[in-house]
Amino acid sequence: MSQKTDIPIYQVDAFTDRPFGGNPAAVCLLDQPRDAVWMQSVAAEMNLSETAFLVPEGAAFGLRWFTPQIEVPLCGHATLASAHTLWETGKVESDQTEIRFATRSGQLIARRVSRGIELDFPAITGEKGQITDQVARAIPASPERVAIVVDDSMPGVVFVLELASADAVREVEPDLSDLRRPDAPSIIVTARSDSDGVDFVSRCFFPSAGIDEDPVTGAAHCVLATYWRDRLGRDEMVAYQASRRGGTLGIRVSGDRVRIAGAAVTVLRGSLIA
């Protein structure tokens, strides 16, 4: 009988400098590729918004992300958690300041910077649009502006609703019952910040992907970065995602790329034995 090898797995809180804040992700370190059915089962078992699977590919790492229900094409917080884990465990030497990931959304880069880790992600833009009855039922608020995003890096159609104030974003009580179907849209609500040192706030709802409210969403800020660049007229911003856990992101738009920076904290180390 062949001996089974335990697989290292970590839980990391991303976009925060304190445990039990930000967005938790599981990071699974593989020595060889595994099939998608197994990875989906692990993600369902972990039951976090995303579980990341890393496998060495030459000088880079293959990276895939799974919610408890589906594989997603792009995930920011689990990429941040993955880079943090690779450096913290010594899988990548501390003097190596850059990690490259091969993903469904192309090559992504994580860099060590003074404020933590900076991700190099694609910039995603939306088009001005109108709210639908389905979205209006889900979000009981009157948006001042609406943008619609259709991009292969996002889980289906995404509606960006700019509300009148940061308080309006914080106070949204969504009805997501009609958005849990696989073909339903996702929703981001956002507004200018009312706090010093923060430019805009947001909350993100992805029930069709199995995530009613995501605590801190790096991929959503690929959209929000270009949206607020155009609204505020500057390329560098600080964002706060106003979920119950909350998280802060440094944003920098550079051409067709977005740099998203944040800190991360490991809260659990273990082994998969199944």
Secondary structure, 3 states (H helix, E strand, C coil): CCCCCCEEEEEEEECCCCCCCCEEEEEEECCCCCCHHHHHHHHHHHCCCEEEEEEEECCEEEEEEECCCCEECCCCHHHHHHHHHHHHHCCCCCCCCEEEEEECCEEEEEEEECCEEEEEEECCCCEECCCCHHHHHHCCCCCCEEEEECCCCCCCCEEEEECCCHHHHHHCCCCCHHHCCCCCCEEEEEEECCCCCCCEEEEEEEHHHCEEEECCCCCHHHHHHHHHHHHHCCCEEEEEECCCCCEEEEEEEECCEEEEEECEEEEEEEEECC
